[in-house]
């Protein structure tokens, strides 16, 4: 009898552990399947689009793709004109062909050779015999991977309207119109998602309460492992991204405070398209891109963005014109849009300007300038921007919602009436 009672006590004491193990295995299976199809809902909206990625002090251009379970990470595939070191790619294929004798490597090398010739990346008269395998040559690059642990260096993902094709612009306008007047299906889907987020929070609370009694009897190490598994499993269902203060701003004009590329905090305005726990998606933003024009002996020799671009040369043309008469220099805006001249930078100092120039407007500088200096200025480009939430905060609405606007108008009418009476 004593032995049976002992076994019974052991089995009874193991029940909480068996219960938690079964619960953990069930959650792990279900939520692993869910997680396999999970993609950040902001990145899902820009997936497949050509974008400019600003990472650290560099920028990359190409098609954005993000796999499931990437935890906010993604990859930008360069356009053909942006492939780096294409000869290394063909050399690698030829090396594999010579080592294996597999004709597929040779055929692929021939196809790539012709394709790269069409895009001007390899000389028109070059042949496969001219491609030498060089182990010391830089490797070919056709994409830039951004891992989740690199997101701290991410400034933004942006689509400049000026860089879009006609088809891309039409799709963009449809996206904007859908934001203003959401179709019924999209409204219903969003409400369902938000309801699931609410259920997830309740589920988390319920499971934590039900397992709490069992957890107290477990050793500290085992209890910690179970708590971590439970949090990970439940958190995989619906990301903790529901924010009521942002939810009521979807499709509305918002003001966003941004930690920008130059280290300054700036305010931007645009239409909030979507948000997640990692990103904000704001459309129709006039993003202010910093430029540097280099001057040599009264002539502008180059004008480039302050960041280095990979994947494709960002061609914006000339924005400024110079006219010099003795010690007087005139800087004129020759662009079709306003721009802001911030400062002139010399080897031994700088001169602050801070002047917005409309098209054809100019400023006169009556000062003896050195032969070489640079002009730092900003241009505003219509853009759709994804900002990491670590660097961007929606600080308020830019217009009144309809239900508030009516109250404001009535208040203004009443205030006007009181003034008349007084």
Helices and strands as residue ranges (DSSP letters): H 2-36, H 41-46, E 50-55, E 58-65, E 74-77, G 80-82, H 86-100, H 103-118, G 128-130, E 143-146, G 148-153, E 154-160, G 161-163, H 166-180, H 184-215, H 220-235, H 244-247, E 253-259, E 265-275, E 279-296, E 299-305, E 308-310, E 320-325, E 328-333, E 339-346, E 349-357, E 362-366, E 372-388, E 392-397, H 402-421
